[in-house]
Amino acid sequence: MYTLGVRRDFIARHFLIGGDWGPENFPNSHHYILELQLEGSDLDLHGYLVDIVDVEKHLDDVVGYYKEQIINEKPEFAGLNPSIEHFARILAVTLNEKIKAKNITGLKVVLWEHENAWAAYRVERLAS
């Protein structure tokens, strides 16, 4: 099984809802690191798992959508506490929809909120 990883860092803001989390209940910034991991057992005719330029374009588009934004205000977070768990899932599902490589059988996002806390979400898909 091959795994290809690409990462980006960005700053976004949020505030937690539905509980008493002190300062986290008020708008605050996090320096996120998004690690995208793509898996598959077959390489293409060039010896690549996926076209990394294509992956980076989609990753940059998704990161650009959240960069310097309050994620609570994004429609995909309506009614959700903007935890790193929810954020990791939303990022993984979004990237899975955008990356069309036929030989990818798994996509995983590991989202770091700071140097000692992360959440991950994995999407399995059938190779075409």
Secondary structure, DSSP 8 states (H G I E B T S, - for coil): -EEEEEEEEEEEEE---SS--GGGGS-EEEEEEEEEEEEES---TTS-SS-HHHHHHHHHHHHHHHTTSBGGGSGGGTTS---HHHHHHHHHHHHHHH---TT--EEEEEEEEETTEEEEEEEE----
